[in-house]
Amino acid sequence: MITVERKDSREANENLLRRFNRRVLQAGVIAKAKAAQRHTKPISKTERRKAAIIREQRKAEKTMQIRMGLAKSR
């Protein structure tokens, strides 16, 4: 847990923010939050293969539509 002392009567707001940001960085709160955002459940090989097959089919379908003039290319 991060503890920051209260603002002194003569302390500028910028100094208080700088002190708080330094404590947050040192505690690693932001790094932990970003790591939690990027975490995904491990996928089995079969599920990965199925997803790859579907991706390839969609890509092939899209290229066929572009060749036939039914869809716009990017």
MDAnalysis code that builds the backbone (N, CA, C; Angstrom):
import MDAnalysis as mda
import numpy as np

u = mda.Universe.empty(222, n_residues=74, atom_resindex=np.repeat(np.arange(74), 3), trajectory=True)
u.add_TopologyAttr("name", ["N", "CA", "C"] * 74)
u.add_TopologyAttr("resid", np.arange(1, 75))
u.add_TopologyAttr("resname", ["MET", "ILE", "THR", "VAL", "GLU", "ARG", "LYS", "ASP", "SER", "ARG", "GLU", "ALA", "ASN", "GLU", "ASN", "LEU", "LEU", "ARG", "ARG", "PHE", "ASN", "ARG", "ARG", "VAL", "LEU", "GLN", "ALA", "GLY", "VAL", "ILE", "ALA", "LYS", "ALA", "LYS", "ALA", "ALA", "GLN", "ARG", "HIS", "THR", "LYS", "PRO", "ILE", "SER", "LYS", "THR", "GLU", "ARG", "ARG", "LYS", "ALA", "ALA", "ILE", "ILE", "ARG", "GLU", "GLN", "ARG", "LYS", "ALA", "GLU", "LYS", "THR", "MET", "GLN", "ILE", "ARG", "MET", "GLY", "LEU", "ALA", "LYS", "SER", "ARG"])
u.atoms.positions = np.array([
    [0.832, -1.174, 0.000],
    [0.000, 0.000, 0.000],
    [0.880, 1.241, 0.000],
    [0.458, 2.245, -0.695],
    [1.224, 3.474, -0.812],
    [0.762, 4.459, 0.254],
    [1.722, 5.010, 0.979],
    [1.383, 6.041, 1.951],
    [2.123, 7.314, 1.584],
    [1.384, 8.385, 1.469],
    [1.964, 9.687, 1.165],
    [1.509, 10.650, 2.242],
    [2.456, 11.399, 2.770],
    [2.110, 12.364, 3.812],
    [1.247, 13.463, 3.228],
    [0.546, 14.135, 4.096],
    [-0.310, 15.241, 3.653],
    [0.533, 16.406, 3.167],
    [-0.125, 17.258, 2.422],
    [0.540, 18.420, 1.858],
    [0.895, 19.413, 2.964],
    [2.110, 19.887, 2.897],
    [2.554, 20.909, 3.839],
    [1.946, 22.241, 3.410],
    [1.773, 23.157, 4.312],
    [1.137, 24.441, 3.974],
    [1.957, 25.237, 2.960],
    [3.273, 25.027, 2.945],
    [4.130, 25.778, 2.017],
    [4.479, 24.976, 0.764],
    [4.038, 23.732, 0.682],
    [4.413, 22.870, -0.436],
    [3.538, 23.143, -1.656],
    [4.170, 23.192, -2.810],
    [3.440, 23.426, -4.053],
    [2.732, 22.141, -4.481],
    [1.639, 22.302, -5.229],
    [0.879, 21.140, -5.709],
    [1.725, 20.259, -6.618],
    [2.594, 20.866, -7.416],
    [3.444, 20.097, -8.327],
    [4.367, 19.158, -7.552],
    [4.900, 19.665, -6.431],
    [5.786, 18.822, -5.617],
    [5.025, 17.646, -5.022],
    [3.814, 17.895, -4.593],
    [2.994, 16.828, -4.034],
    [2.712, 15.758, -5.097],
    [2.356, 16.197, -6.308],
    [2.100, 15.257, -7.410],
    [3.357, 14.475, -7.767],
    [4.481, 15.154, -7.821],
    [5.743, 14.495, -8.160],
    [6.071, 13.424, -7.117],
    [5.872, 13.763, -5.845],
    [6.146, 12.819, -4.760],
    [5.216, 11.610, -4.855],
    [3.949, 11.861, -5.121],
    [2.976, 10.775, -5.252],
    [3.325, 9.869, -6.435],
    [3.621, 10.472, -7.586],
    [3.963, 9.683, -8.773],
    [5.202, 8.827, -8.537],
    [6.181, 9.373, -7.843],
    [7.394, 8.616, -7.557],
    [7.069, 7.406, -6.687],
    [6.226, 7.599, -5.674],
    [5.851, 6.485, -4.799],
    [5.065, 5.414, -5.564],
    [4.187, 5.835, -6.450],
    [3.399, 4.876, -7.236],
    [4.320, 4.063, -8.131],
    [5.284, 4.735, -8.779],
    [6.221, 4.022, -9.643],
    [7.078, 3.045, -8.836],
    [7.546, 3.463, -7.688],
    [8.390, 2.603, -6.861],
    [7.617, 1.392, -6.337],
    [6.344, 1.562, -6.069],
    [5.532, 0.456, -5.564],
    [5.178, -0.533, -6.674],
    [5.261, -0.099, -7.936],
    [4.967, -0.995, -9.054],
    [3.490, -1.185, -9.312],
    [2.664, -0.263, -8.868],
    [1.214, -0.394, -9.029],
    [0.830, -0.369, -10.504],
    [1.414, 0.560, -11.256],
    [1.071, 0.702, -12.673],
    [1.525, -0.534, -13.451],
    [2.720, -1.022, -13.152],
    [3.230, -2.210, -13.857],
    [2.327, -3.417, -13.612],
    [1.860, -3.575, -12.380],
    [0.975, -4.701, -12.065],
    [-0.356, -4.575, -12.803],
    [-0.881, -3.360, -12.878],
    [-2.157, -3.149, -13.565],
    [-2.025, -3.432, -15.058],
    [-0.931, -2.987, -15.669],
    [-0.729, -3.233, -17.101],
    [-0.529, -4.725, -17.376],
    [0.185, -5.400, -16.493],
    [0.396, -6.842, -16.660],
    [-0.935, -7.580, -16.569],
    [-1.803, -7.141, -15.680],
    [-3.110, -7.785, -15.536],
    [-3.969, -7.551, -16.772],
    [-3.828, -6.401, -17.410],
    [-4.593, -6.115, -18.628],
    [-4.147, -7.020, -19.776],
    [-2.834, -7.277, -19.862],
    [-2.308, -8.064, -20.980],
    [-2.456, -9.562, -20.788],
    [-2.769, -9.999, -19.594],
    [-2.841, -11.437, -19.313],
    [-4.015, -12.076, -20.050],
    [-3.737, -13.172, -20.724],
    [-4.792, -13.935, -21.373],
    [-4.677, -15.389, -20.919],
    [-5.790, -16.058, -20.952],
    [-5.774, -17.465, -20.575],
    [-5.022, -18.259, -21.641],
    [-4.276, -19.271, -21.247],
    [-3.595, -20.098, -22.235],
    [-4.611, -20.873, -23.087],
    [-4.349, -20.930, -24.383],
    [-5.250, -21.599, -25.320],
    [-4.625, -22.932, -25.731],
    [-5.444, -23.947, -25.875],
    [-4.926, -25.247, -26.277],
    [-4.536, -25.219, -27.752],
    [-3.751, -26.210, -28.152],
    [-3.281, -26.271, -29.539],
    [-4.446, -26.407, -30.511],
    [-5.422, -27.212, -30.151],
    [-6.546, -27.434, -31.064],
    [-7.352, -26.155, -31.261],
    [-7.564, -25.405, -30.176],
    [-8.307, -24.150, -30.302],
    [-7.537, -23.153, -31.147],
    [-6.203, -23.111, -30.969],
    [-5.375, -22.215, -31.759],
    [-5.449, -22.583, -33.245],
    [-5.416, -23.888, -33.529],
    [-5.494, -24.348, -34.922],
    [-6.841, -23.996, -35.543],
    [-7.927, -24.209, -34.777],
    [-9.260, -23.888, -35.282],
    [-9.366, -22.404, -35.611],
    [-8.831, -21.566, -34.724],
    [-8.868, -20.120, -34.954],
    [-8.067, -19.745, -36.195],
    [-6.918, -20.402, -36.390],
    [-6.089, -20.117, -37.557],
    [-6.796, -20.532, -38.843],
    [-7.476, -21.670, -38.821],
    [-8.212, -22.136, -40.000],
    [-9.329, -21.159, -40.341],
    [-10.061, -20.709, -39.339],
    [-11.150, -19.754, -39.577],
    [-10.597, -18.456, -40.141],
    [-9.466, -17.993, -39.588],
    [-8.838, -16.766, -40.090],
    [-8.462, -16.891, -41.557],
    [-7.860, -18.008, -41.904],
    [-7.452, -18.236, -43.295],
    [-8.662, -18.290, -44.227],
    [-9.744, -18.947, -43.787],
    [-10.951, -19.025, -44.605],
    [-11.549, -17.641, -44.836],
    [-11.609, -16.840, -43.789],
    [-12.155, -15.485, -43.926],
    [-11.297, -14.638, -44.857],
    [-9.989, -14.793, -44.734],
    [-9.074, -14.039, -45.594],
    [-9.262, -14.435, -47.050],
    [-9.371, -15.745, -47.309],
    [-9.565, -16.225, -48.671],
    [-10.899, -15.730, -49.231],
    [-11.936, -15.760, -48.402],
    [-13.249, -15.277, -48.832],
    [-13.203, -13.794, -49.177],
    [-12.510, -13.028, -48.367],
    [-12.399, -11.584, -48.587],
    [-11.641, -11.286, -49.885],
    [-10.550, -12.013, -50.130],
    [-9.788, -11.779, -51.356],
    [-10.606, -12.158, -52.594],
    [-11.412, -13.208, -52.479],
    [-12.277, -13.578, -53.601],
    [-13.303, -12.486, -53.880],
    [-13.891, -11.926, -52.837],
    [-14.858, -10.851, -53.022],
    [-14.207, -9.625, -53.643],
    [-12.974, -9.328, -53.255],
    [-12.266, -8.180, -53.822],
    [-12.006, -8.435, -55.302],
    [-11.591, -9.651, -55.654],
    [-11.320, -9.990, -57.062],
    [-12.580, -9.922, -57.918],
    [-13.708, -10.293, -57.311],
    [-14.972, -10.276, -58.054],
    [-15.566, -8.873, -58.089],
    [-15.010, -7.948, -57.314],
    [-15.504, -6.584, -57.291],
    [-16.681, -6.375, -56.371],
    [-16.941, -7.299, -55.478],
    [-18.053, -7.187, -54.552],
    [-17.689, -6.409, -53.277],
    [-16.400, -6.370, -52.966],
    [-15.961, -5.687, -51.761],
    [-14.816, -4.752, -52.111],
    [-14.664, -3.710, -51.326],
    [-13.592, -2.744, -51.556],
    [-12.325, -3.213, -50.853],
    [-11.203, -2.940, -51.468],
    [-9.928, -3.254, -50.818],
    [-9.506, -2.057, -49.989],
    [-8.687, -2.312, -49.011],
    [-8.245, -1.225, -48.112],
    [-7.197, -0.393, -48.723],
])
